[in-house]
Amino acid sequence: MECICNSPDFIFVNEKGEISRGWNKMKVVISRLIKATEWRKLTINEISSFRSGDEVYSLGLATWNFNLNDGSEIKFNEVWTDVVKIINVKLVYIVDHAHDLTPFKQNLEH
């Protein structure tokens, strides 16, 4: 949580398009994820970034693998955008957006 901007202005958009605002909401999201999974693996497949002043904007493709506590596995591909900013000599996320590409891909295959 140290890399998340501790502000009510922080924005998180999850893979389903649900918007959460603020550090406290993000902490709840991350805590639920950690409690529901035995392990998590994130593979960054592609990334593009550019800097503007004290902010860095990034766009990428990634693959998530989760092993849930019940033994089942979940895998999905996402496109993500992030904005990080230097605040008090520390790089922190001010926007984190992820979108699950898996349903879109499955719809194209049918």
C-alpha distance (Angstrom), angle and dihedral (degrees) to the residues before:
residue distance angle dihedral
M1 . . .
E2 3.80 . .
C3 3.81 90.5 .
I4 3.85 92.3 54.6
C5 3.80 117.6 88.1
N6 3.81 105.6 -107.3
S7 3.78 94.1 -135.3
P8 3.79 138.1 107.3
D9 3.82 85.0 -123.6
F10 3.83 93.4 67.8
I11 3.83 110.1 114.6
F12 3.81 125.9 -153.7
V13 3.81 122.6 -178.7
N14 3.80 112.4 -172.0
E15 3.80 127.6 -148.2
K16 3.83 90.8 -89.0
G17 3.80 92.1 55.0
E18 3.81 94.6 -106.4
I19 3.81 113.1 147.8
S20 3.79 123.3 -139.7
R21 3.78 122.7 -177.5
G22 3.77 128.1 -156.6
W23 3.78 138.9 24.5
N24 3.82 93.7 -88.6
K25 3.82 93.0 56.5
M26 3.80 90.6 49.0
K27 3.80 90.1 51.2
V28 3.83 89.1 55.6
V29 3.83 91.3 49.7
I30 3.81 93.1 49.4
S31 3.83 93.0 44.2
R32 3.82 91.1 53.1
L33 3.80 90.9 49.3
I34 3.79 92.9 50.1
K35 3.82 93.0 46.7
A36 3.84 92.9 48.5
T37 3.80 96.9 49.4
E38 3.78 137.7 61.5
W39 3.78 91.7 -158.2
R40 3.77 140.9 -4.0
K41 3.78 130.9 -157.6
L42 3.79 126.5 -169.0
T43 3.79 120.1 -168.4
I44 3.79 116.9 -169.1
N45 3.81 105.9 -145.5
E46 3.79 99.1 177.9
I47 3.80 136.2 1.7
S48 3.79 136.7 -177.0
S49 3.80 122.4 -178.6
F50 3.75 140.2 175.0
R51 3.75 133.4 -175.7
S52 3.78 127.5 -132.7
G53 3.79 113.9 -179.2
D54 3.80 108.7 -53.8
E55 3.83 93.9 -16.2
V56 3.81 131.1 85.6
Y57 3.81 120.4 -156.4
S58 3.80 117.6 -158.3
L59 3.79 136.1 -176.0
G60 3.76 124.9 -174.5
L61 3.76 152.6 147.4
A62 3.79 120.4 -115.9
T63 3.79 142.5 171.9
W64 3.81 122.1 -137.1
N65 3.81 123.7 -158.5
F66 3.79 119.9 -171.4
N67 3.77 129.6 -177.1
L68 3.81 106.0 -158.0
N69 3.78 124.0 -146.1
D70 3.83 90.3 -107.9
G71 3.83 89.8 60.2
S72 3.80 96.5 -105.4
E73 3.77 122.1 126.2
I74 3.78 132.0 -135.9
K75 3.78 125.4 -164.9
F76 3.77 127.6 178.3
N77 3.77 140.2 162.0
E78 3.76 121.1 -130.7
V79 3.74 142.4 -174.2
W80 3.80 112.1 -143.7
T81 3.75 141.3 -172.7
D82 3.78 125.0 -164.0
V83 3.75 136.6 -179.2
V84 3.79 117.2 -157.9
K85 3.77 125.7 -176.7
I86 3.78 136.6 -168.7
I87 3.82 106.8 -114.2
N88 3.81 119.6 171.2
V89 3.81 91.4 -11.5
K90 3.82 90.3 -54.0
L91 3.81 130.2 108.0
V92 3.83 109.8 -128.8
Y93 3.80 135.7 170.5
I94 3.79 114.4 -108.8
V95 3.83 95.2 171.6
D96 3.81 127.2 25.1
H97 3.80 118.1 178.3
A98 3.80 126.6 174.3
H99 3.78 128.7 176.2
D100 3.80 124.5 -168.3
L101 3.81 110.4 -127.0
T102 3.82 94.3 -174.1
P103 3.85 98.4 87.9
F104 3.81 90.1 46.2
K105 3.80 91.3 50.8
Q106 3.81 92.0 46.7
N107 3.80 90.8 50.6
L108 3.80 90.6 53.3
E109 3.80 91.2 51.7
H110 3.83 93.5 55.8
